[in-house]
Every structure is written in structure tokens, then in C-alpha cells.
């Protein structure tokens, strides 16, 4: 059973509108931190104990840099927003140095094969993740108003790092998108007939600023859940977007069906989007903007994928084999 303290942390994060996955991740690391210190209450622990925990993750658990950073973010939230004792910026701990892995990228043929066999219920989502370079939740959180048919683009609101951006849209997807909007409209017509229906959830104070918006088609999720559910905390009856777990499973199943031996997940489609754009000669700064990267160095990892043979260095074995063939 979850401790009252962790339940309090969860409720505070829900009130502050943190994403479901962020709440789960932060609770995991806060619980791990408490267990590491033999179930002592965090109010009795300080920066020294935080440093010990972060060093343990690097030295004994050998976690990746991003994993350690996520654990630190969770503890920063804990001390700043729960315990009201913000951590200093000068924490002294051993930093993880596990090297970043190169992304798994599909060839164009593999991408075509995967998209051809993916479950029809998730095909449009998969096409958008590859065709527009969307993250999983960015695709699932699209609302019908976010599609700009005139300028062939999608608006991504509050993506990673709470950044907004406009991304490209393949014109071939317009018919499927219009059908999907009609599908959403049919759901909405049924939902509005339900006296309990509170409309779609809106971020921040938009529901107060636009009180009619939760019942409008434009604000409803492009990929709605098949069932209504009660919103945690408010108990308002709403139709949320599809669950990410089902989408992830559909992509993995499609990869197996297509007999792709690489480790494929939803993010592989985003990796492939970036790599294929660069291979086609698109400027790296443009790709950076499409992906929503703050630093071009993050985007540059895809250039390493394109440099076949390790920085395009030819193997000396090739010349030997060529000589054998010519002799």
C-alpha cells in the first residue's frame, strides 16, 4: 500500500498538472530515495543524503546520464515543492558517465514494411510519428484543432520542456485525418447527450478562460479513448486520449510481424524521421526545429548514424577483397 506521504506527493503533482508519466517516474525515484536511506522520512534528510543517493546510482547501479538526471529532478521537486527546502545548485556527487547510445533507425524499406502491417487502429498514429517526427505523447495529445490543412502542418503544444512548435504534415494523410475528425465528432455527439459528461480536459486556466471550449470539437483529442473515464481528483467524466501502452504494443507487434530484427519502439519512428530527412539533404537546423531540440548537438547524433563505416572510413579489407576479385 502506498504511504500517506507518497500519496500526498502524488496529489500535489496532480494539482500542479504534471503529466501522468512524470508523476509515476518522480514517485518511483522518491520512493527509491527513501528506501535507500532505510525508510527515513525525507524531512530528516538533507543535501548530503541526496549526494549519497545520486552517487550510489552512478557507482553501484551504473545508470545512464539521463536516468541520474531524472532522479535528481524528482528530488529537486520533492525538496522545493513538498518540503519547502530547495536544494543548492552546488551538489557534490559522482556523475554518471554511461555513454549515450546511437539511436536505432529503420531503413526506408523497413519503415514501409512496418507501416504496412501495423494494426489499422494505430496506423495513422504510426504514420504521424514517422511523417512528422512526433514523440508518443505528442501524437496522442493532438487535438483536432492542431491540424493545419492549409499549411500542411501540425501544432505541437507543450511538448518536451513545455515547448511549442510547428511540424510538417504529409499531404497524403489529409483524407485519413478528415475521417478521423469525423470519428471524433461522432463520439462527441454521443458524449454530449450524456448529462454527466464534463467535456474534454483543458490545460492550465483555459477551461476558465473559455468555458464553452471543453464541449467544442476543436479541443477534443484526435485519437480518443474508446471509453469515458472519471478524472482523478475532480471525478469529472471525460474522454481522454488513447493510452500510450496500447500504441507501444501495436508498434512492437508490427515490427515482429514485419520480421524486423532491430529493437523497434515508437521512438524508432521519430529517429527514422530525423535520419531520413538528413539523408535527403535537409539542413540540420531545420531538422532540429522539427524535432524540438533545444541544442543542435542533440540532433547531431543522427549524423553519426549516416556516417557508415564509422565516420565514413573505408575498411582496408574492402581493397584486399577487390584485389582478389580482379586477380
C-alpha positions, 0 to 999 in steps of 0.5 A: 500500500502506498504511504500517506506521504507518497500519496500526498506527493502524488496529489500535489503533482496532480494539482500542479498538472504534471503529466501522468508519466512524470508523476509515476517516474518522480514517485518511483525515484522518491520512493527509491530515495527513501528506501535507500536511506532505510525508510527515513522520512525525507524531512530528516534528510538533507543535501548530503543524503541526496549526494549519497543517493545520486552517487550510489546510482552512478557507482553501484547501479551504473545508470545512464546520464539521463536516468541520474538526471531524472532522479535528481529532478524528482528530488529537486521537486520533492525538496522545493515543492513538498518540503519547502527546502530547495536544494543548492545548485552546488551538489557534490556527487559522482556523475554518471558517465554511461555513454549515450547510445546511437539511436536505432533507425529503420531503413526506408524499406523497413519503415514501409514494411512496418507501416504496412502491417501495423494494426489499422487502429494505430496506423495513422498514429504510426504514420504521424510519428514517422511523417512528422517526427512526433514523440508518443505523447505528442501524437496522442495529445493532438487535438483536432484543432492542431491540424493545419490543412492549409499549411500542411502542418501540425501544432505541437503544444507543450511538448518536451520542456513545455515547448511549442512548435510547428511540424510538417504534415504529409499531404497524403494523410489529409483524407485519413485525418478528415475521417478521423475528425469525423470519428471524433465528432461522432463520439462527441455527439454521443458524449454530449447527450450524456448529462454527466459528461464534463467535456474534454480536459483543458490545460492550465486556466483555459477551461476558465478562460473559455468555458464553452471550449471543453464541449467544442470539437476543436479541443477534443483529442484526435485519437480518443479513448474508446471509453469515458473515464472519471478524472482523478481528483475532480471525478469529472467524466471525460474522454481522454486520449488513447493510452500510450501502452496500447500504441507501444504494443501495436508498434512492437507487434508490427515490427515482429510481424514485419520480421524486423530484427532491430529493437523497434519502439515508437521512438524508432519512428521519430529517429527514422524521421530525423535520419531520413530527412538528413539523408535527403539533404535537409539542413540540420537546423531545420531538422532540429526545429522539427524535432524540438531540440533545444541544442543542435548537438542533440540532433547531431547524433543522427549524423553519426548514424549516416556516417557508415563505416564509422565516420565514413572510413573505408575498411582496408579489407574492402581493397584486399577483397577487390584485389582478389576479385580482379586477380 
